[in-house]
Amino acid sequence: MQLILIAAGAIGLIVGSLAAAALFCWLLWYVFRLALHPEWGAPAILILLVLGLVGKLPKSQFLDMTLTFAVVAAVPLWFAGRAWRRQRRQALKRRCEQGVDLQVSEPIEPTEAVLLPQLYPAITACINDERSPTREEVHVVASRLWREGFAQRFGSQAVPASFAARRMLLRAARVVSPLVV
């Protein structure tokens, strides 16, 4: 019986540390991808490994195995990050070659902004009148955010948004709408 418990503990330690290493690598990929440098996840893992070897991290069998698995996963993480950056650079280069301007070339004067077609009437009405948006205007902006982008991410346009998605949309609409009290 004691042998079975030792074997189960060892298997649990291996599977748990493998899962923790995978989750840790994914987290590093995601965080550094937000900074547009996902390949920086591999050096971060190596820094943690050095800290573990020097003795600055707590001594734990689970932590040691997790770092070991993460170091093994750091190699493909490095190459995948570099490939992601290369693809992104090529896509931006293609967009520039096709004539898509990534920066605003000339600032728009306030008098010209009034003459532009009103793409977002709820927002432009608040800006032109210099007032806070009404509750209905915030809901109009939120529904437009749902239709134009979030419906693909959270479901389809035929299915109504969940409570959490609606709450997030209203928060985003309040941020987008100017002068919110």
N, C-alpha and C positions, 0 to 999 in steps of 0.2 A: 504494500500500500504506500509506503514511504517513497519507493522508487517511482510509482505512478505520479505522486504529487510533485516530485522533483522534475520529472519529464514534462508534466503539464506546466509547471512554472517556467521551465526553460523555453517551451514552445510559446507560451504567452509573452515572455520577455522578447523573444525574437519577432513574433508577429506584431506586438505592440510597438516596439521600437522601429520596425519597418514602416508601419502605418504613420507613426509620428514623424519619421524622416521624410516620408512622401508629403505629408501635410506641411511640414516645415519648408521643404523645397518649393512647393506650390505657393505658399505664402510669400516667400522671398521673391519668386518669379513675379507674382502679382504686384507686390509693393514696389519693386524696382522697375516693373513695366510702367507703372504710373509715372515714374521719373524718366521714362523712355530709355532705360538702361537695364534690361532684364539680365544681361550677362554679369552684372555686379553681384548677383546672388551667389555665384561660386566663390568669389573672394570673401564674401561675408561668412560663408560656411568654413572656409579655411582659417579665417580670423578666430572663429569660435573653436575650431580644432586646436589652434595654437594656445588659446586661453585655457582650454581643457588640459593640454599637455603641461603647461606651466603650473597649473594648479589653481587658477583663479576661478574656476567653475566648481560647483559642489561635486563631490565624488559620489557617483551613482552608476551602477551597472547599466541601468536603463539609459541614462544620458550618454554613457560611453558608446553603447551599441547604436543609439540614435545618431550620434555624430559620425560613427563609422559608416553607417548606411548613407547618411547625408553627403559625406565626402565622396563616396562611390557615385552618388547621383549628381554630384557637382560637375562632373566631366560632361555628361550630356546637357546639363543645364547651361553650361558655358557655351557650348556649340549651338544650342537652340537659341540662346539669347543673341548671339552674334548673327545667326541667320535671320532672326526676327528684325534686328536693326538693319540688316542689308536689304531685306524686302521693303521695309518702311522707307529707307532712303531711296530705293529705286522707284517706289510708288510716288513719292514726293517729286522726284526728278521728272517722272512721266507727266505728272500734273503740271509742272512748270513748263515742260516742252509743249503741252497741249494748249497752253495759253491761259490756264486757270491761275488767276492772280491770288497768291496766298496772303498778301498784305494789301491793305487799303492804300491805294496810290495817292489819293488826295483826300483831305478831310472834307466832309460834307458841311456846308454852311447851314446854320439854323433855318435860313429862309428857303434853302433848297429842300430841306427835310420835309417841310410842309407840302411842297409840290410833288414829292414822291408818292406813288400809290400806297394807300394804307394797307399793308399786309397784315398787321395786327391791330385792328381798330380799337380793341379794348385797352391795349397798352398805350397807343398813341393818343387816345382821348384823355387819359390820365396825365400824360406828359404835356399835352397842349394846354390843358386846363390847370395844370400844376395843382393837382388834388390827389388825395388817396383813392385807391380803387374801391368800388363798392363790392359787396359780397358776390353779387351776380357777375361782375366783371372778373373777379378772381376765379369763379367757377367756369366762366367762358374760356379763360386762359388755360385752366386745368384740363378742360375737355379737349381743347385744341392740342395741348401737349400729349394727351392720350392718343388722339387720332394720328398725329404726325410722327410719333417716335416710340412711345412707350408700349403701344399695343403689340408691336412685334416682339418686344422683350418679355412682356408679362403674359401674353396670351394673344387672342385674336380680337379684332374690333367687334365681332359679333357677340363675344362674351363680355359682360360688363367687368369692370375692374374690381379686384378684391378690395377689402377694407384697407389693407396695408398699402396697396397701390394707390387708392384714392387719396389716402392721407399724405403719401409721398408727393402725389401730383399737386395737391393743394399747397403743400409747403413750397414746391418748386414754383408754382404760380405766384405765390406771395413774394418769392425772391425775384422772379422775373418782373412782376408788376412794380412800378416805381412808387416811392413814397409811402410804403406800407407802415401803418401805425402799429 
